[in-house]
């Protein structure tokens, strides 16, 4: 799916980091990357927003299910790989969030 410019190799790397940062710095990593790249390019901004929204959903589900819902955080690994491939894939139901 293409919504904007073709991402550079740096864009792909930072988009992947936006997804993987959730395992080291929940919320802060994605938020920091969004704030840094929001005016520089749509690809990193899109993936940072996708990661941030997904983390919020995962934390709510994890809290409601007494931690079992945190297993869905493993989806971040798949989207990190897809971002590094230069794809504009997002999570189902929130795929359009952050594309503007």
Secondary structure in CASP SS format (residue, H / E / C, confidence):
PFRMAT SS
TARGET T0000
AUTHOR 0000-0000-0000
METHOD secondary structure of the structure
MODEL  1
X C 1.00
X C 1.00
X C 1.00
X C 1.00
X C 1.00
X C 1.00
X C 1.00
X C 1.00
X H 1.00
X H 1.00
X H 1.00
X H 1.00
X H 1.00
X H 1.00
X H 1.00
X H 1.00
X H 1.00
X H 1.00
X H 1.00
X H 1.00
X H 1.00
X H 1.00
X H 1.00
X C 1.00
X C 1.00
X C 1.00
X C 1.00
X H 1.00
X H 1.00
X H 1.00
X H 1.00
X H 1.00
X H 1.00
X H 1.00
X H 1.00
X H 1.00
X H 1.00
X C 1.00
X C 1.00
X C 1.00
X C 1.00
X H 1.00
X H 1.00
X H 1.00
X H 1.00
X H 1.00
X H 1.00
X H 1.00
X H 1.00
X H 1.00
X H 1.00
X H 1.00
X H 1.00
X H 1.00
X H 1.00
X H 1.00
X H 1.00
X H 1.00
X H 1.00
X H 1.00
X H 1.00
X H 1.00
X H 1.00
X H 1.00
X C 1.00
X C 1.00
X C 1.00
X H 1.00
X H 1.00
X H 1.00
X H 1.00
X H 1.00
X H 1.00
X H 1.00
X H 1.00
X H 1.00
X H 1.00
X H 1.00
X H 1.00
X H 1.00
X H 1.00
X H 1.00
X H 1.00
X H 1.00
X C 1.00
X C 1.00
X C 1.00
X C 1.00
X C 1.00
X C 1.00
X C 1.00
X C 1.00
X C 1.00
X C 1.00
X C 1.00
X C 1.00
X C 1.00
X C 1.00
X C 1.00
X C 1.00
END
